[in-house]
Amino acid sequence: MDNFTIETYDLSKTRDNKKIYLDGNYYSSFFVLNAEGTADISFSPEGDKLALGTEINKMTGLSSFNEIYFTNTAQSGKELRIIFGQNLGSDTLEAFSELSKFGVDVNSTVGLKAGDLNIDGSQNVGTSLNNESINLITKLESIITLLQDIKSNTNT
């Protein structure tokens, strides 16, 4: 898995096709981690709206995008959490989905800026952490397996 970001949108304020930039990276997939309410997104001002929280919860293989257009009615106390990624595959989506079911907060970003990592502060560009990403996915898979074993043992 390459870079990803997890964004949480407070739905208490009405938005009408509000343009939202996604931290400078380009993404080609998304997955709704938590939908307490509903909202529509599109990838251009006149683009087809996708209804999140009702019928759409993930899409992969999209044309690259670094901004979305967000529309929602005011929904007090509701929020929508979405992971945007460059190559979110089925395994990654399943891991995040399973962790969300168990209430594990996956609100962390593996793809960091170079300045945050002190790799090259003068070149503050997105940095892919392939080894760290692989380690994170391996740990997530272990956690999921452990939680499934615990759930299985408590149900018998």
C-alpha positions as CSV (number, residue, x, y, z in Angstrom):
1,M,0.0,0.0,0.0
2,D,1.3,3.5,-0.8
3,N,0.4,6.8,0.9
4,F,-2.9,7.3,2.4
5,T,-4.7,9.8,4.6
6,I,-7.7,9.5,6.9
7,E,-10.0,12.5,7.0
8,T,-12.8,13.1,9.4
9,Y,-15.6,15.5,8.3
10,D,-17.9,17.1,10.9
11,L,-21.4,17.0,9.4
12,S,-22.9,19.6,11.7
13,K,-22.5,22.4,9.2
14,T,-24.2,22.5,5.8
15,R,-21.8,22.3,2.8
16,D,-22.8,22.8,-0.9
17,N,-20.2,21.4,-3.3
18,K,-17.4,22.7,-1.0
19,K,-13.9,22.2,-2.6
20,I,-11.6,20.3,-0.1
21,Y,-7.9,19.7,-0.8
22,L,-6.4,16.4,0.3
23,D,-2.9,17.3,1.7
24,G,-1.2,17.7,-1.7
25,N,-1.0,14.0,-2.6
26,Y,-2.9,12.4,-5.4
27,Y,-5.2,9.4,-4.6
28,S,-7.1,6.9,-6.7
29,S,-9.3,5.1,-4.1
30,F,-11.3,5.8,-1.0
31,F,-13.1,3.8,1.7
32,V,-15.6,5.0,4.2
33,L,-14.4,3.9,7.6
34,N,-17.3,5.4,9.6
35,A,-20.5,7.0,8.5
36,E,-22.7,8.4,11.2
37,G,-24.5,10.6,8.7
38,T,-24.7,11.0,5.0
39,A,-22.9,13.2,2.5
40,D,-22.2,13.4,-1.3
41,I,-18.8,13.7,-2.8
42,S,-17.6,14.3,-6.4
43,F,-14.2,14.7,-8.0
44,S,-15.1,17.8,-10.0
45,P,-17.6,20.7,-9.5
46,E,-20.0,19.3,-12.1
47,G,-19.1,15.6,-11.5
48,D,-21.5,12.9,-10.6
49,K,-22.2,12.9,-6.9
50,L,-21.6,9.7,-4.9
51,A,-23.9,9.2,-1.9
52,L,-21.7,8.2,1.1
53,G,-23.2,6.7,4.1
54,T,-26.1,5.2,2.1
55,E,-25.0,3.3,-1.0
56,I,-21.3,3.9,-1.7
57,N,-18.6,2.9,0.9
58,K,-15.6,2.3,-1.3
59,M,-14.2,2.9,-4.8
60,T,-10.8,1.9,-6.3
61,G,-9.2,2.4,-9.6
62,L,-10.3,6.0,-9.9
63,S,-8.5,8.7,-12.0
64,S,-6.0,10.5,-9.7
65,F,-7.5,13.2,-7.6
66,N,-6.2,15.5,-4.9
67,E,-9.4,17.3,-4.1
68,I,-13.1,16.5,-3.5
69,Y,-16.3,18.4,-3.7
70,F,-18.3,17.8,-0.5
71,T,-22.1,18.3,0.0
72,N,-24.1,17.6,3.1
73,T,-27.0,18.8,5.1
74,A,-26.5,19.9,8.7
75,Q,-26.5,16.7,10.9
76,S,-25.8,17.6,14.5
77,G,-23.3,15.3,16.2
78,K,-22.6,13.3,13.1
79,E,-19.3,12.8,11.3
80,L,-17.9,10.9,8.3
81,R,-14.5,9.3,8.3
82,I,-12.9,8.4,5.0
83,I,-9.5,6.9,4.1
84,F,-8.1,8.2,0.8
85,G,-5.3,6.1,-0.7
86,Q,-3.2,5.7,-3.8
87,N,-3.6,1.9,-4.1
88,L,-6.0,0.7,-1.4
89,G,-6.4,-2.9,-2.2
90,S,-9.0,-5.4,-0.9
91,D,-6.7,-6.6,1.9
92,T,-6.1,-3.1,3.1
93,L,-9.8,-2.2,3.0
94,E,-10.7,-5.4,4.8
95,A,-8.1,-4.8,7.5
96,F,-9.4,-1.2,8.2
97,S,-13.0,-2.5,8.1
98,E,-12.3,-5.2,10.6
99,L,-10.5,-2.8,12.9
100,S,-13.4,-0.3,12.7
101,K,-15.8,-3.1,13.7
102,F,-13.8,-3.8,16.8
103,G,-13.7,-0.1,17.7
104,V,-10.0,0.3,17.0
105,D,-9.2,3.9,16.0
106,V,-7.2,3.7,12.8
107,N,-6.8,7.5,12.5
108,S,-3.1,7.5,11.7
109,T,-1.2,8.3,8.5
110,V,1.6,6.1,7.3
111,G,2.5,8.5,4.4
112,L,4.3,11.4,6.1
113,K,6.0,14.5,4.9
114,A,9.8,14.3,4.5
115,G,10.2,17.2,7.0
116,D,8.3,15.2,9.6
117,L,10.7,12.3,9.2
118,N,13.8,14.5,9.1
119,I,14.8,12.8,5.8
120,D,15.3,16.0,3.9
121,G,13.6,19.0,5.4
122,S,14.4,21.2,2.4
123,Q,12.3,18.8,0.2
124,N,9.1,18.6,2.1
125,V,7.4,16.2,-0.3
126,G,5.3,13.1,0.3
127,T,7.3,10.1,1.3
128,S,6.2,6.5,0.8
129,L,7.1,4.3,3.7
130,N,7.0,1.0,2.0
131,N,8.7,-1.0,4.8
132,E,6.7,0.8,7.5
133,S,3.5,0.2,5.5
134,I,4.2,-3.5,5.1
135,N,4.9,-3.7,8.9
136,L,1.7,-1.8,9.7
137,I,-0.4,-4.1,7.5
138,T,1.3,-7.2,9.0
139,K,0.6,-5.9,12.5
140,L,-3.0,-5.1,11.6
141,E,-3.5,-8.6,10.2
142,S,-2.1,-10.1,13.5
143,I,-4.4,-7.9,15.5
144,I,-7.4,-8.9,13.4
145,T,-6.5,-12.6,13.8
146,L,-6.1,-12.2,17.5
147,L,-9.4,-10.4,17.9
148,Q,-11.2,-13.0,15.8
149,D,-9.7,-15.8,17.9
150,I,-10.8,-14.0,21.1
151,K,-14.3,-13.5,19.6
152,S,-14.4,-17.1,18.6
153,N,-13.3,-18.3,22.0
154,T,-15.9,-16.2,23.8
155,N,-18.7,-17.5,21.6
156,T,-18.0,-21.2,22.3
